[in-house]
Amino acid sequence: MAQADATETPRTRVLENYFRKYPDAPREVILKIDLLRLGHWFTDAALAVTQGSLIKSYRLFSYDFVPMADLKRKESRKVPEHFVVLGGMYGLRPVMVQTSLSPDSPYVIDVVDVKLVLTANGQVISDVRYERAPEYYKKAFPDGTLYHEIIAFGFFITVFRNCQYWGPDEECKFCDINWNARQMSQSKDFTLTAPVKRLDFVAAVADEIGREVLEQDGYSVPLSFLITGGTIKETLRGKTEDEFYGEYVEAVKWGGPRRFINLQTNAKPKEILKWYRSIGLDSHHANLEVWDKRLFEWIAPGKAQRVGWDNWVKWLLDSVDVFGEGAVKPIFVCGIEMAQPHGFKTVKEAVDSTTEGIEFLMAHGVIPRFNQWRREPNSYIVKNHEQPPVPLDFYILLMRNRYEIWKKYELPLPNQSQLLPAARYLGVSHGTHEDYIHLMENTYPPDIVDIVNRHSTPYESFS
């Protein structure tokens, strides 16, 4: 997909204009937003030094601007899951960026002067680190299935890799979950292509991650896992949606000590949520995707028909009664508010609408998260309508508003509780809502750069 606004002006000039326009916004957030909204690319040299890093999992969606079939260097099995940008010409503090491949982007990761760097239109702007893969990434089951294709980066468990919302009348318009599962199977480069992950495999890998985290000095907080997957409208392998996901909740929760279990499904009535709580669930996320009711019915037609916007919002508030403040964190697809042809036409309208939703939800103890929209080419909305990049101003203003509302209601700090050391301190890779808090509140430990460096693959002195 052509990135219409990516090449007209040198990217450093664009960034510096935004730094001046929003002097109170962290520069790191502005750059990360741009990296996610335009994607990025890797030179041969940058791909050659990914060995030992946390490779991209394609765990749920592709998060790429280009289909896997168009990747000619087997990038899907080489690029890192995410990378960290830091230092450089703007003196950046570390932020973690989810890999989103786009050959048309002005941003390219390269090796320059024997160092791994991020370039914009060929100009070096920051240093780059690839996070080192944990030990369990080296392991496989007897049938050849790699452990990390069961649980990605020590945390993320996609137990059902399809969705039973089928076709344009049901599928979320931005979503490429079914296409992503199909392209992974067609690529022949993944050891696991079955739509359902074996329960015993999930339990075994969770146990291995638990053993590995216990070996890390000084890490004693409960280990978090996220269980997710597509919607089950009727049954899957003879089980309802709740019966199916409930088995995985119990298996992971009680398979070892001090485990915090998050589950993403459709919104649920309070009695079902209480049942999930009784079997060990700690946190439930029913992803609303977009706040505006009109856009919700267009963008998420299956959810609108099966649950409806009013029930969805009510059940989110009910979730707080069951799981507590800070344990209900629905995802919004940040930027989908401006999708064409029916999205908002101005930044102000889009920001005002979603800010209203943030205010309402946070006032009730719900903490919305934001997965920045990547405009995947095989999603319905991109295949059928031209989708220019969402303006940088939208993301900056919305994330600033979210931060200010978070402070207003004195909600908890983000807490990763993960196997990967750097991920415990940095914001999530797929959005900037947590980065905004960490950077504004200065929550990084003093040795954060050393922590990032210690847990990265070699990043300088390449021969």
ChimeraX attribute file (.defattr): number of C-alpha atoms within 10 A of each C-alpha:
attribute: neighborCount
match mode: 1-to-1
recipient: residues
	/A:1	17
	/A:2	15
	/A:3	19
	/A:4	12
	/A:5	15
	/A:6	21
	/A:7	14
	/A:8	9
	/A:9	10
	/A:10	14
	/A:11	22
	/A:12	17
	/A:13	10
	/A:14	13
	/A:15	16
	/A:16	15
	/A:17	12
	/A:18	18
	/A:19	17
	/A:20	11
	/A:21	11
	/A:22	16
	/A:23	10
	/A:24	10
	/A:25	19
	/A:26	19
	/A:27	22
	/A:28	22
	/A:29	23
	/A:30	21
	/A:31	22
	/A:32	21
	/A:33	22
	/A:34	21
	/A:35	19
	/A:36	24
	/A:37	25
	/A:38	27
	/A:39	27
	/A:40	25
	/A:41	23
	/A:42	20
	/A:43	11
	/A:44	13
	/A:45	14
	/A:46	21
	/A:47	19
	/A:48	12
	/A:49	19
	/A:50	21
	/A:51	16
	/A:52	19
	/A:53	24
	/A:54	24
	/A:55	25
	/A:56	20
	/A:57	21
	/A:58	19
	/A:59	25
	/A:60	22
	/A:61	18
	/A:62	29
	/A:63	25
	/A:64	22
	/A:65	24
	/A:66	20
	/A:67	18
	/A:68	18
	/A:69	12
	/A:70	9
	/A:71	12
	/A:72	8
	/A:73	10
	/A:74	14
	/A:75	18
	/A:76	24
	/A:77	15
	/A:78	19
	/A:79	26
	/A:80	25
	/A:81	24
	/A:82	20
	/A:83	21
	/A:84	24
	/A:85	22
	/A:86	22
	/A:87	15
	/A:88	15
	/A:89	11
	/A:90	12
	/A:91	13
	/A:92	18
	/A:93	18
	/A:94	25
	/A:95	26
	/A:96	26
	/A:97	22
	/A:98	22
	/A:99	24
	/A:100	26
	/A:101	26
	/A:102	21
	/A:103	19
	/A:104	19
	/A:105	23
	/A:106	22
	/A:107	25
	/A:108	25
	/A:109	24
	/A:110	24
	/A:111	26
	/A:112	16
	/A:113	10
	/A:114	12
	/A:115	17
	/A:116	24
	/A:117	25
	/A:118	27
	/A:119	23
	/A:120	19
	/A:121	16
	/A:122	14
	/A:123	15
	/A:124	20
	/A:125	22
	/A:126	20
	/A:127	25
	/A:128	26
	/A:129	27
	/A:130	28
	/A:131	28
	/A:132	21
	/A:133	22
	/A:134	20
	/A:135	12
	/A:136	18
	/A:137	21
	/A:138	11
	/A:139	14
	/A:140	16
	/A:141	11
	/A:142	7
	/A:143	7
	/A:144	10
	/A:145	16
	/A:146	19
	/A:147	24
	/A:148	26
	/A:149	23
	/A:150	27
	/A:151	27
	/A:152	19
	/A:153	24
	/A:154	27
	/A:155	21
	/A:156	20
	/A:157	25
	/A:158	22
	/A:159	23
	/A:160	21
	/A:161	23
	/A:162	23
	/A:163	19
	/A:164	16
	/A:165	19
	/A:166	12
	/A:167	11
	/A:168	15
	/A:169	14
	/A:170	19
	/A:171	23
	/A:172	25
	/A:173	22
	/A:174	23
	/A:175	25
	/A:176	24
	/A:177	22
	/A:178	21
	/A:179	16
	/A:180	24
	/A:181	21
	/A:182	15
	/A:183	15
	/A:184	20
	/A:185	16
	/A:186	13
	/A:187	13
	/A:188	10
	/A:189	12
	/A:190	16
	/A:191	16
	/A:192	18
	/A:193	19
	/A:194	12
	/A:195	18
	/A:196	15
	/A:197	19
	/A:198	14
	/A:199	14
	/A:200	12
	/A:201	15
	/A:202	21
	/A:203	21
	/A:204	18
	/A:205	24
	/A:206	26
	/A:207	16
	/A:208	16
	/A:209	23
	/A:210	20
	/A:211	13
	/A:212	15
	/A:213	20
	/A:214	13
	/A:215	9
	/A:216	11
	/A:217	7
	/A:218	8
	/A:219	14
	/A:220	11
	/A:221	12
	/A:222	15
	/A:223	23
	/A:224	20
	/A:225	24
	/A:226	20
	/A:227	22
	/A:228	21
	/A:229	21
	/A:230	21
	/A:231	21
	/A:232	20
	/A:233	13
	/A:234	10
	/A:235	14
	/A:236	15
	/A:237	7
	/A:238	9
	/A:239	12
	/A:240	14
	/A:241	17
	/A:242	16
	/A:243	14
	/A:244	17
	/A:245	21
	/A:246	18
	/A:247	13
	/A:248	22
	/A:249	24
	/A:250	17
	/A:251	18
	/A:252	25
	/A:253	23
	/A:254	13
	/A:255	15
	/A:256	14
	/A:257	11
	/A:258	14
	/A:259	21
	/A:260	18
	/A:261	22
	/A:262	23
	/A:263	23
	/A:264	21
	/A:265	19
	/A:266	18
	/A:267	26
	/A:268	22
	/A:269	15
	/A:270	18
	/A:271	12
	/A:272	12
	/A:273	21
	/A:274	16
	/A:275	14
	/A:276	24
	/A:277	16
	/A:278	11
	/A:279	15
	/A:280	19
	/A:281	22
	/A:282	21
	/A:283	24
	/A:284	28
	/A:285	25
	/A:286	21
	/A:287	21
	/A:288	22
	/A:289	24
	/A:290	24
	/A:291	20
	/A:292	18
	/A:293	14
	/A:294	12
	/A:295	19
	/A:296	20
	/A:297	17
	/A:298	16
	/A:299	28
	/A:300	24
	/A:301	20
	/A:302	24
	/A:303	23
	/A:304	20
	/A:305	12
	/A:306	14
	/A:307	17
	/A:308	17
	/A:309	22
	/A:310	10
	/A:311	15
	/A:312	21
	/A:313	19
	/A:314	14
	/A:315	19
	/A:316	26
	/A:317	21
	/A:318	20
	/A:319	28
	/A:320	20
	/A:321	16
	/A:322	20
	/A:323	18
	/A:324	14
	/A:325	19
	/A:326	18
	/A:327	19
	/A:328	28
	/A:329	25
	/A:330	21
	/A:331	19
	/A:332	21
	/A:333	20
	/A:334	22
	/A:335	27
	/A:336	23
	/A:337	29
	/A:338	23
	/A:339	24
	/A:340	16
	/A:341	12
	/A:342	12
	/A:343	18
	/A:344	18
	/A:345	13
	/A:346	12
	/A:347	19
	/A:348	13
	/A:349	15
	/A:350	20
	/A:351	22
	/A:352	15
	/A:353	17
	/A:354	21
	/A:355	20
	/A:356	13
	/A:357	17
	/A:358	23
	/A:359	20
	/A:360	15
	/A:361	19
	/A:362	22
	/A:363	16
	/A:364	16
	/A:365	23
	/A:366	25
	/A:367	24
	/A:368	23
	/A:369	23
	/A:370	24
	/A:371	18
	/A:372	22
	/A:373	22
	/A:374	25
	/A:375	29
	/A:376	23
	/A:377	20
	/A:378	21
	/A:379	22
	/A:380	19
	/A:381	23
	/A:382	19
	/A:383	14
	/A:384	13
	/A:385	11
	/A:386	12
	/A:387	18
	/A:388	18
	/A:389	20
	/A:390	22
	/A:391	16
	/A:392	17
	/A:393	17
	/A:394	20
	/A:395	24
	/A:396	22
	/A:397	18
	/A:398	23
	/A:399	25
	/A:400	20
	/A:401	20
	/A:402	26
	/A:403	18
	/A:404	15
	/A:405	18
	/A:406	20
	/A:407	14
	/A:408	12
	/A:409	13
	/A:410	11
	/A:411	16
	/A:412	13
	/A:413	14
	/A:414	18
	/A:415	14
	/A:416	21
	/A:417	20
	/A:418	21
	/A:419	22
	/A:420	18
	/A:421	19
	/A:422	24
	/A:423	19
	/A:424	15
	/A:425	23
	/A:426	23
	/A:427	24
	/A:428	22
	/A:429	22
	/A:430	21
	/A:431	25
	/A:432	28
	/A:433	25
	/A:434	22
	/A:435	26
	/A:436	24
	/A:437	22
	/A:438	18
	/A:439	20
	/A:440	13
	/A:441	11
	/A:442	10
	/A:443	14
	/A:444	15
	/A:445	10
	/A:446	9
	/A:447	9
	/A:448	16
	/A:449	15
	/A:450	12
	/A:451	14
	/A:452	23
	/A:453	18
	/A:454	14
	/A:455	18
	/A:456	21
	/A:457	19
	/A:458	20
	/A:459	19
	/A:460	16
	/A:461	10
	/A:462	13
	/A:463	4
